Amino acid sequence: MSGGRDGTRTRRRRLGTLSRTRWWWRVRVVLLVVVVALVPTVLALAAVPGSFDRLRGDVTAGRVTAVEVLGEPVAEGDQGFRTQEVRWRDGLLLRAAEVTVLAPGTDAPAPDAVVVGDAVVVGDVAADLGLAGAGVQVTRGPLPTSWSGVGSFEGPRWLAVPLLLVWVGAVASLLGSPYTWRLNGWGWGWLLLMVPPVGAVAALLLSGPLPPLPRARRRRRGGLTGLLLAVAVGALPGLLGWAAWS
């Protein structure tokens, strides 16, 4: 009798584990669909840092023919300086650079002064770019007031809401799943905490069964592997940006 009861309990536990695995598989699939739907929105609205000096060269060479200047130019008779932001397309990416705009006749900042932005121009960013390359199309707009950063991207604050829901869903799937693949809980935790966008997508794709991706065949790695991966992924955008703009 006891053997029969033990076998029944084992079967129930296995069925419960299978049910939880299937449930969280469905959750991960739904969240991945949300991620795929968000990618075009992020590329269209969120900007990554760019170099104004490099933009000047690209405008002169004709590689960039349209820019958007955010913020008002210095009006005639004004003194001091203000900040403008310039945005332009670099392939699929939207790049942005902040520029300090000096009023005509204003002394340039001292070498040790703290300057907001990537460069200093006199009068107006649009006029400066017009001198750099003839025929550049310039559109204007106000400086954004409700923007937030996610990783290397900066976009509208509302965009952080669905990204946060994806991150919370990834954490919940790790906590609710009976077993994680490829990394243990500490390993996935480091990725989710240190590189949230990449860590969330990686966890949704790789932390459990997700056909047609192959089944994990190696034993799980621990927290140290996750920490090293998080450090490497976090350093990658800076290295790529340095290589692209050097």
C-alpha positions as CSV (number, residue, x, y, z in Angstrom):
1,M,0.0,0.0,0.0
2,S,2.7,2.4,0.9
3,G,4.5,1.7,-2.3
4,G,1.3,2.5,-4.3
5,R,0.8,5.8,-2.4
6,D,4.4,6.8,-3.0
7,G,4.1,6.1,-6.7
8,T,0.9,8.1,-6.8
9,R,2.6,11.0,-5.1
10,T,5.5,10.8,-7.5
11,R,3.2,10.8,-10.5
12,R,1.4,13.8,-9.1
13,R,4.6,15.7,-8.5
14,R,5.7,14.9,-12.1
15,L,2.4,16.1,-13.5
16,G,2.6,19.3,-11.4
17,T,6.1,20.0,-12.6
18,L,5.0,19.4,-16.2
19,S,2.0,21.6,-15.8
20,R,4.1,24.5,-14.3
21,T,6.7,24.1,-17.1
22,R,4.0,24.3,-19.8
23,W,2.4,27.3,-18.1
24,W,5.6,29.3,-17.9
25,W,6.5,28.2,-21.5
26,R,3.3,30.0,-22.6
27,V,4.1,33.1,-20.6
28,R,7.6,33.3,-22.1
29,V,6.2,32.9,-25.6
30,V,3.7,35.8,-25.0
31,L,6.5,38.0,-23.6
32,L,8.8,37.2,-26.5
33,V,6.0,38.3,-28.9
34,V,5.8,41.6,-27.0
35,V,9.6,42.0,-27.3
36,V,9.4,41.4,-31.1
37,A,6.6,44.0,-31.4
38,L,8.6,46.5,-29.4
39,V,11.8,46.4,-31.5
40,P,10.5,48.6,-34.3
41,T,9.2,51.1,-31.8
42,V,12.5,51.3,-29.9
43,L,14.4,51.7,-33.2
44,A,12.0,54.5,-34.3
45,L,11.7,56.5,-31.1
46,A,14.7,55.7,-28.9
47,A,18.1,57.3,-29.6
48,V,21.7,56.2,-28.8
49,P,24.6,58.7,-28.1
50,G,26.3,60.1,-31.1
51,S,29.2,62.4,-31.8
52,F,28.5,66.0,-33.1
53,D,31.9,66.3,-34.6
54,R,31.4,63.0,-36.5
55,L,28.0,64.3,-37.6
56,R,29.6,67.4,-39.1
57,G,31.9,65.2,-41.2
58,D,29.1,63.0,-42.3
59,V,27.0,66.0,-43.3
60,T,29.9,67.5,-45.3
61,A,30.5,64.1,-47.0
62,G,26.8,63.8,-47.8
63,R,26.3,60.7,-45.7
64,V,23.7,62.5,-43.6
65,T,21.2,64.7,-45.4
66,A,18.5,65.3,-42.7
67,V,18.7,66.2,-39.0
68,E,16.3,67.2,-36.3
69,V,17.3,70.1,-34.0
70,L,15.5,70.2,-30.6
71,G,15.5,73.3,-28.5
72,E,15.4,77.0,-29.4
73,P,18.5,78.8,-30.8
74,V,20.0,81.8,-29.0
75,A,17.9,84.8,-29.9
76,E,19.4,88.1,-31.0
77,G,20.5,90.1,-28.0
78,D,20.6,87.1,-25.7
79,Q,23.6,86.5,-23.4
80,G,25.2,83.3,-22.1
81,F,24.3,79.9,-23.5
82,R,21.6,77.3,-23.8
83,T,21.4,73.6,-24.8
84,Q,20.2,72.1,-28.0
85,E,20.0,68.5,-29.1
86,V,20.5,67.2,-32.6
87,R,19.2,63.9,-33.9
88,W,19.9,62.0,-37.1
89,R,19.6,58.5,-38.6
90,D,22.7,56.3,-38.8
91,G,21.4,53.2,-40.6
92,L,18.7,51.7,-38.4
93,L,19.8,53.6,-35.3
94,L,18.6,57.1,-34.3
95,R,21.6,59.0,-32.8
96,A,21.5,62.1,-30.6
97,A,24.1,64.6,-29.4
98,E,23.6,67.5,-26.9
99,V,25.3,70.7,-27.9
100,T,26.0,73.9,-25.9
101,V,25.0,76.9,-28.0
102,L,26.7,80.2,-27.1
103,A,25.2,83.7,-27.8
104,P,27.3,85.7,-30.3
105,G,29.9,87.7,-28.5
106,T,29.8,85.3,-25.5
107,D,33.2,84.2,-24.3
108,A,33.9,80.5,-24.9
109,P,33.9,78.3,-21.7
110,A,37.1,78.0,-19.9
111,P,39.0,74.7,-20.5
112,D,38.2,73.5,-17.0
113,A,34.5,74.6,-17.1
114,V,31.8,72.0,-17.0
115,V,30.1,72.0,-20.4
116,V,26.8,70.3,-21.1
117,G,26.8,68.4,-24.4
118,D,29.1,66.9,-27.0
119,A,30.3,70.2,-28.6
120,V,30.1,74.0,-28.4
121,V,28.8,76.1,-31.3
122,V,27.9,79.8,-31.6
123,G,24.3,80.9,-32.4
124,D,22.5,77.8,-33.6
125,V,23.2,74.1,-34.3
126,A,21.2,74.3,-37.6
127,A,23.3,77.2,-38.9
128,D,26.5,75.4,-38.0
129,L,25.4,72.3,-39.9
130,G,24.3,74.4,-42.8
131,L,27.8,75.7,-43.1
132,A,29.2,72.1,-42.8
133,G,27.1,70.9,-45.8
134,A,24.9,72.5,-48.3
135,G,21.4,71.1,-48.8
136,V,21.0,69.4,-45.4
137,Q,17.3,69.2,-44.4
138,V,16.7,70.6,-40.9
139,T,13.5,70.1,-38.9
140,R,13.0,71.7,-35.5
141,G,11.2,70.7,-32.3
142,P,11.1,71.3,-28.5
143,L,13.5,69.7,-26.2
144,P,12.0,66.5,-24.7
145,T,10.8,66.8,-21.1
146,S,9.7,63.2,-20.3
147,W,12.5,60.9,-21.5
148,S,14.2,58.0,-19.8
149,G,17.1,55.8,-20.5
150,V,17.0,52.0,-21.0
151,G,20.5,50.6,-21.5
152,S,22.2,52.7,-24.2
153,F,18.9,53.9,-25.6
154,E,17.0,57.0,-24.5
155,G,13.3,57.3,-25.4
156,P,9.9,58.4,-24.3
157,R,9.2,57.6,-20.7
158,W,6.1,55.5,-21.6
159,L,8.3,53.1,-23.5
160,A,9.8,52.0,-20.2
161,V,6.5,50.6,-19.1
162,P,6.2,47.6,-21.5
163,L,10.0,47.0,-21.1
164,L,9.5,46.9,-17.4
165,L,6.6,44.4,-17.7
166,V,8.8,42.2,-19.9
167,W,11.6,42.3,-17.3
168,V,9.1,41.5,-14.4
169,G,7.7,38.7,-16.5
170,A,11.2,37.2,-17.1
171,V,11.9,37.3,-13.4
172,A,8.5,35.7,-12.6
173,S,9.2,32.9,-15.1
174,L,12.5,32.1,-13.5
175,L,11.0,32.1,-10.0
176,G,8.0,30.1,-11.1
177,S,9.7,27.5,-13.3
178,P,10.6,24.2,-11.5
179,Y,14.0,24.2,-13.1
180,T,16.1,26.6,-15.2
181,W,18.3,25.7,-18.1
182,R,21.9,26.7,-18.9
183,L,22.4,28.9,-15.8
184,N,21.1,28.5,-12.2
185,G,19.1,31.2,-10.5
186,W,22.2,33.2,-9.4
187,G,23.5,33.2,-13.0
188,W,20.3,34.5,-14.5
189,G,19.9,36.9,-11.6
190,W,23.2,38.7,-12.4
191,L,22.2,39.1,-16.0
192,L,18.7,40.4,-15.1
193,L,20.1,42.9,-12.6
194,M,23.2,44.2,-14.5
195,V,22.0,44.2,-18.1
196,P,18.2,44.2,-17.7
197,P,17.1,44.4,-21.4
198,V,19.5,41.8,-22.6
199,G,19.2,39.6,-19.5
200,A,15.4,39.6,-19.8
201,V,15.4,38.5,-23.5
202,A,18.1,35.9,-22.9
203,A,16.1,34.5,-19.9
204,L,12.9,34.3,-22.0
205,L,14.7,32.5,-24.8
206,L,17.2,30.2,-23.0
207,S,16.2,29.6,-19.4
208,G,13.7,26.8,-20.3
209,P,12.2,24.7,-23.1
210,L,11.3,26.8,-26.1
211,P,10.8,24.8,-29.4
212,P,12.3,24.9,-31.9
213,L,15.4,25.9,-30.0
214,P,17.5,22.8,-29.0
215,R,17.4,21.4,-25.6
216,A,20.2,22.4,-23.2
217,R,22.7,19.5,-23.1
218,R,25.4,20.7,-20.8
219,R,25.1,21.1,-17.1
220,R,24.0,24.4,-15.7
221,R,26.6,27.1,-15.0
222,G,26.6,29.0,-11.8
223,G,26.5,32.6,-10.6
224,L,30.1,33.3,-11.5
225,T,29.4,32.5,-15.2
226,G,26.4,34.8,-15.1
227,L,28.3,37.6,-13.5
228,L,31.1,37.4,-16.1
229,L,28.6,37.3,-18.9
230,A,26.8,40.3,-17.5
231,V,30.1,42.3,-17.3
232,A,31.0,41.4,-20.8
233,V,27.6,42.3,-22.2
234,G,27.5,45.5,-20.3
235,A,30.9,46.5,-21.7
236,L,30.0,45.6,-25.3
237,P,28.0,48.7,-26.3
238,G,30.9,51.0,-25.2
239,L,33.4,49.0,-27.1
240,L,31.3,48.9,-30.2
241,G,30.6,52.6,-30.0
242,W,34.3,53.4,-29.6
243,A,35.1,51.3,-32.6
244,A,32.4,52.9,-34.7
245,W,33.2,56.5,-33.8
246,S,37.0,56.3,-33.6
